[in-house]
């Protein structure tokens, strides 16, 4: 086996001893904005995060976006498949045969300088209602630049909510995911229809309960629920009824005394 490939694999095994791998795997599942590592394998993304960065590229890729690698910077290595030409016995056609893996050098964004990157244009963290709840639960809330792929995500393994929109509805959706874990049970991997519909219904209800009615977003909420209900092969109303108990549990858990607190604030402002 190639010495550099052995080095990469050995470094991953070492990280298991320190407990860093689960956190890196969680970050590797983050939807990210259009950068080369979007198309990398989960293992290579994990290698990148274990190296302490959210973005790593080859020298030419950095040059293409107006950045250069700082002198003296050390590369990190990802694994890329190595193919050779072969022949099929029956059709006698040329095809590619996987022979193994090579270690390809890439450099962290922290080791480059030059033009600013698109994802540097973060949205500021707005003054969101119930933000204190997330902090109370030990959950970090951060932002990234607006992204077509997603508007928000809750990564349970690292207790972090990341939003790409200033809308309360987006934050409430992810806060509801966090509340589900705290008061109902561990979230299952992937975007499961029941978990997504539960979070969306909870978010819409939260908007109304704290005086942030999102009537204009009702159509989006319905389409969101309709899409996930279709995946489950059931009608939207049936899907909602199946998760309504979990929604009630989440709302009670999140709000506790928050509703009365916001009502009192509204009365004072109106007086």
C-alpha positions as CSV (number, residue, x, y, z in Angstrom):
1,X,0.0,0.0,0.0
2,X,1.2,3.5,-0.8
3,X,3.0,5.1,2.2
4,X,0.9,8.3,2.0
5,X,-2.3,6.2,1.9
6,X,-1.1,4.3,5.0
7,X,-0.4,7.7,6.7
8,X,-3.9,9.0,6.0
9,X,-5.6,5.8,7.3
10,X,-3.4,5.7,10.3
11,X,-4.3,9.3,11.2
12,X,-8.0,8.4,11.1
13,X,-7.5,5.5,13.4
14,X,-5.5,7.7,15.8
15,X,-8.5,10.1,15.9
16,X,-10.8,7.3,17.1
17,X,-8.7,7.2,20.2
18,X,-9.2,10.8,21.0
19,X,-12.9,10.7,20.2
20,X,-12.7,13.2,17.4
21,X,-14.2,11.0,14.7
22,X,-17.9,11.1,15.6
23,X,-17.8,14.9,15.6
24,X,-16.0,15.0,12.2
25,X,-18.6,12.6,10.8
26,X,-21.4,14.8,12.0
27,X,-19.8,17.9,10.3
28,X,-19.2,15.9,7.1
29,X,-23.0,15.5,6.9
30,X,-23.5,19.3,6.8
31,X,-25.0,20.5,3.6
32,X,-22.4,23.0,2.3
33,X,-22.3,25.8,-0.3
34,X,-20.9,25.0,-3.7
35,X,-17.3,24.2,-3.0
36,X,-15.2,21.3,-4.5
37,X,-15.5,19.2,-1.4
38,X,-19.3,19.0,-1.9
39,X,-18.5,16.1,-4.2
40,X,-16.0,14.3,-2.0
41,X,-16.7,11.0,-0.4
42,X,-17.8,11.0,3.3
43,X,-14.3,9.7,4.3
44,X,-12.5,12.6,2.5
45,X,-14.9,15.1,4.1
46,X,-14.1,13.6,7.5
47,X,-10.4,13.8,6.8
48,X,-10.9,17.5,5.9
49,X,-12.8,18.2,9.2
50,X,-10.3,16.2,11.2
51,X,-7.6,18.6,9.8
52,X,-9.5,21.5,11.3
53,X,-11.0,23.1,8.2
54,X,-14.3,23.4,6.4
55,X,-12.7,23.9,2.9
56,X,-9.7,22.3,1.3
57,X,-8.6,22.3,-2.3
58,X,-5.8,21.6,-4.7
59,X,-3.4,24.5,-5.6
60,X,-5.0,25.0,-9.1
61,X,-8.5,25.1,-7.5
62,X,-7.3,27.8,-5.1
63,X,-5.7,29.7,-7.9
64,X,-8.9,29.6,-9.9
65,X,-10.7,31.6,-7.2
66,X,-7.9,34.1,-6.9
67,X,-6.2,32.6,-3.9
68,X,-2.7,31.2,-3.4
69,X,-1.2,28.8,-0.9
70,X,1.0,30.5,1.7
71,X,4.7,29.6,1.6
72,X,5.6,26.8,4.0
73,X,2.1,25.5,4.3
74,X,1.7,21.7,4.8
75,X,-0.7,19.8,2.6
76,X,-3.3,17.4,3.9
77,X,-4.1,14.2,2.0
78,X,-7.4,12.8,0.7
79,X,-7.9,9.5,-0.9
80,X,-8.7,9.3,-4.6
81,X,-9.5,6.1,-6.6
82,X,-6.9,4.9,-9.1
83,X,-8.3,3.3,-12.3
84,X,-6.6,1.6,-15.2
85,X,-7.9,0.5,-18.6
86,X,-9.0,-3.1,-19.0
87,X,-11.0,-5.3,-21.3
88,X,-14.2,-7.3,-20.8
89,X,-13.9,-10.9,-21.9
90,X,-17.3,-11.1,-23.6
91,X,-17.7,-7.7,-25.2
92,X,-14.0,-7.0,-25.5
93,X,-14.8,-3.3,-24.7
94,X,-12.4,-1.1,-22.9
95,X,-13.5,-0.4,-19.3
96,X,-11.9,1.0,-16.2
97,X,-10.8,-1.2,-13.4
98,X,-10.2,0.1,-9.9
99,X,-6.7,-0.7,-8.8
100,X,-6.5,1.1,-5.5
101,X,-6.3,4.5,-4.0
102,X,-3.8,7.4,-4.2
103,X,-3.2,10.1,-1.6
104,X,-3.8,13.5,-3.2
105,X,-2.5,16.7,-1.6
106,X,-4.9,19.6,-0.8
107,X,-4.5,22.7,1.3
108,X,-6.8,24.2,3.9
109,X,-8.5,27.5,3.3
110,X,-6.7,28.8,6.5
111,X,-3.4,28.2,4.6
112,X,-4.3,30.4,1.7
113,X,-4.6,34.1,1.0
114,X,-6.1,36.3,-1.7
115,X,-9.7,37.0,-2.8
116,X,-12.6,36.6,-0.4
117,X,-14.8,33.5,-0.9
118,X,-18.5,33.4,-1.4
119,X,-19.2,31.7,1.9
120,X,-17.4,34.5,3.8
121,X,-20.5,36.6,3.2
122,X,-22.3,35.3,6.3
123,X,-25.7,36.6,7.2
124,X,-25.6,38.2,10.7
125,X,-27.3,36.3,13.5
126,X,-30.6,38.0,14.0
127,X,-32.3,38.6,17.3
128,X,-34.4,35.5,17.2
129,X,-37.2,34.8,19.6
130,X,-36.4,31.7,21.7
131,X,-32.7,32.0,21.0
132,X,-32.2,31.9,24.7
133,X,-33.8,28.4,24.7
134,X,-31.1,27.0,22.5
135,X,-28.4,28.5,24.7
136,X,-30.1,27.1,27.8
137,X,-29.9,23.7,26.2
138,X,-26.2,24.1,25.4
139,X,-26.8,24.4,21.6
140,X,-24.7,26.8,19.5
141,X,-26.6,28.8,16.9
142,X,-24.5,30.1,13.9
143,X,-25.1,31.3,10.4
144,X,-23.7,30.7,6.9
145,X,-24.2,32.5,3.6
146,X,-27.6,32.1,1.9
147,X,-27.6,28.7,0.1
148,X,-29.9,27.1,-2.4
149,X,-29.4,23.7,-1.0
150,X,-30.8,24.3,2.5
151,X,-32.0,27.0,4.9
152,X,-31.1,25.4,8.2
153,X,-29.8,22.3,9.8
154,X,-29.5,20.9,13.3
155,X,-26.5,18.6,13.9
156,X,-27.3,16.7,17.1
157,X,-23.9,15.1,17.6
158,X,-22.3,18.5,18.0
159,X,-25.3,20.4,19.4
160,X,-25.3,23.1,16.7
161,X,-28.0,24.8,14.7
162,X,-26.8,26.4,11.5
163,X,-29.2,28.7,9.6
164,X,-28.9,30.3,6.2
165,X,-31.9,32.6,6.6
166,X,-32.9,35.3,9.1
167,X,-36.5,34.0,9.1
168,X,-37.9,32.9,12.5
169,X,-39.6,30.0,10.8
170,X,-36.3,28.5,9.8
171,X,-34.8,28.7,13.3
172,X,-37.9,27.4,14.9
173,X,-37.9,24.3,12.6
174,X,-34.3,23.4,13.7
175,X,-35.1,24.3,17.4
176,X,-38.0,21.9,17.2
177,X,-35.6,19.1,16.0
178,X,-33.4,19.9,19.0
179,X,-36.4,19.8,21.3
180,X,-37.5,16.5,19.9
181,X,-34.2,14.9,21.0
182,X,-34.4,16.4,24.4
183,X,-38.0,15.5,25.3
184,X,-38.9,12.6,23.0
185,X,-35.9,10.6,21.8
186,X,-32.8,10.5,19.6
187,X,-33.4,11.7,16.1
188,X,-33.0,9.0,13.4
189,X,-30.5,9.7,10.6
190,X,-31.7,11.3,7.4
191,X,-34.7,13.5,6.6
192,X,-37.5,11.1,7.8
193,X,-41.0,12.2,6.9
194,X,-42.3,12.1,10.5
195,X,-39.5,14.1,12.0
196,X,-39.6,16.7,9.3
197,X,-43.4,17.2,9.4
198,X,-43.2,17.3,13.3
199,X,-40.6,20.1,13.1
200,X,-42.4,22.0,10.4
201,X,-45.8,21.9,12.3
202,X,-44.1,22.9,15.5
203,X,-42.3,25.8,13.8
204,X,-45.5,27.1,12.3
205,X,-47.3,26.8,15.7
206,X,-44.5,28.6,17.5
207,X,-44.7,31.5,15.1
208,X,-48.4,32.0,15.9
209,X,-48.0,31.4,19.7
210,X,-45.3,34.0,20.2
211,X,-46.9,36.6,17.9
212,X,-44.8,36.0,14.8
213,X,-47.6,34.7,12.6
214,X,-46.3,33.5,9.3
215,X,-49.5,33.5,7.2
216,X,-47.5,34.1,4.0
217,X,-45.5,31.0,4.7
218,X,-48.5,28.7,5.2
219,X,-48.3,27.7,1.5
220,X,-44.7,26.7,1.8
221,X,-45.4,24.8,5.0
222,X,-48.2,22.9,3.3
223,X,-46.0,22.0,0.3
224,X,-43.3,20.9,2.6
225,X,-45.6,18.6,4.5
226,X,-47.3,17.4,1.3
227,X,-43.9,16.4,-0.1
228,X,-42.9,14.4,2.9
229,X,-46.3,12.8,3.3
230,X,-46.1,11.7,-0.4
231,X,-42.8,10.0,0.4
232,X,-44.6,8.1,3.2
233,X,-47.5,7.2,0.9
234,X,-50.1,9.0,3.0
235,X,-52.2,12.1,2.8
236,X,-50.9,15.4,4.4
237,X,-53.8,15.5,7.0
238,X,-53.1,11.8,7.9
239,X,-49.4,12.6,8.3
240,X,-50.2,15.6,10.6
241,X,-52.5,13.6,12.7
242,X,-49.9,10.9,13.2
243,X,-47.4,13.4,14.6
244,X,-49.7,15.7,16.4
245,X,-48.9,14.3,19.9
246,X,-45.2,14.8,19.3
247,X,-45.9,18.4,18.2
248,X,-47.8,19.1,21.4
249,X,-45.0,17.6,23.5
250,X,-42.4,19.7,21.7
251,X,-44.4,22.9,22.1
252,X,-45.0,22.4,25.8
253,X,-41.3,21.6,26.2
254,X,-40.1,24.7,24.3
255,X,-42.6,27.2,25.6
256,X,-42.9,26.3,29.2
257,X,-43.5,29.8,30.4
258,X,-42.5,31.5,27.2
259,X,-46.0,32.1,25.9
260,X,-47.1,34.0,29.0
261,X,-43.8,36.0,28.9
262,X,-44.4,37.1,25.3
263,X,-48.1,37.8,26.0
264,X,-47.1,40.1,28.8
265,X,-44.5,41.9,26.6
266,X,-47.2,42.4,23.9
267,X,-49.6,43.9,26.5
268,X,-47.0,46.3,27.8
269,X,-46.2,47.5,24.3
270,X,-49.8,48.0,23.5
271,X,-50.4,50.0,26.7
